[in-house]
């Protein structure tokens, strides 16, 4: 019996060595959690055994317990490197359409050839769907899906409206509208441009030209301006605008060529003219400043080229909105306070950010940004009961209980830190001491076995 006791001690010491060696081997494994060998004595007796003289039957390995203490964090330069400052786990799936879920603390992720975020073994990082304001739609592991980062954003949107806020200089001189020449800055008082897009996403440049109309000088409407529009340096009519002709030396002075402008009238306080009774704006003629279709005359009457030539929507019109945001003040130069338009081209991915709540945001070259989801997290009532499946991943078991879906920064799940990885929680110095201890236990049990063998030899040799 004493020999079997020694053998059990040797087996236990070997298990201790195995666990300690595994911890040491994974000291540099991202997200690794060290284990601890736990032992229990073996003791058997019956109702007829004298407990006062009973001897134990040796030792057995009760459990190899995983230790889920927090590992230290190390920073990286990869936004897809994620770490958790808390108790939660990242949720993974083995393929894009699988409902099988595994869990990990190792957050070294990257994009595959299809734009999906995966770990080194090809498992897909799962996210919750979110609303535009970043709130999660459903916190359920069944509703999670793989995170995919599109390299481009959406389809083109043609520009239909341009909003602008500007201030024209009141002390600028009056000018002859008929001499207007976009190639001669001395024939207009101010100009500015904005980028617009056609239905295919091709960019065009729309330019405003403002002229303080000398024909209104000395009249009750002395603060009258004419605004001409050019797109890609080609003139375009304002729908329902004032038709103007031009004289030499203007480059627009071509036989029969006329261009329709928008008329703008300010009151004596420099604000756009309004009806005193109703407050309704009356300072714009036409009331709605909109170009004719970009594929129509006078662009083709002037030089033979249309603005839209790439097969895009030739009926596209651009409406220019000023409202009460257009002013004429003295003592200041021409200024543009704000200008924006509602079109966009296809954007190319320029940046990815993941905040501490796990919200994944992608920014694109067309100025748009998109929230792609919230990194899904899970927790367990008993993490030590999780089944290890390798690759620093775990699977739920009866001992661990079901996975509890959770959000970063909520409860004990912890916050997510981007551009950081959680190192192994193995303390190398401690494990080296454990290694020496396990070695001594093995040697002591081997010695006990040797002594038992010697005793048996002595008994067998009695004559």
ABEGO torsion letter per residue (X at the ends): XAAAAAAAAAAAAAAAAAAAAAAAAAAABBGBBBBBBBBBBBBBBBAABBAAABBBAEBBBABBBBBABBBBBBBBABAABBBBBEABBBBBBABAABABBBBBABABBBBBAAGBBBBAAGBBBBBBBBBAAGBBABBBAAABBBBBBBABBEBBBBBABBBBBBBBBAABBBBBAAABBAABAAABABBBBBBBBBAAGBBBBBBBBBBBBAAABGBABABBBBBBBBBGGBBBBBBGBBBBBBBOABAABBBGBBBBBBBBBBBAAGBBBBBAAAGBBAABOBABBBBBBAABOAAAABGGBBABAAGBBAABBBBBBAEAABBBBBGBBBBBABBBBABBBBBBBABBBBBAAGBBBBBBAAGBBBBAEBBBBBBBABAAABBBAEGGBBBBBAAAEBBBBBBBGBEAAEBBBBGBBBBBABBAAAAAAAAAAAAAAAAAAAAAAAAAAAAAAAAAABX
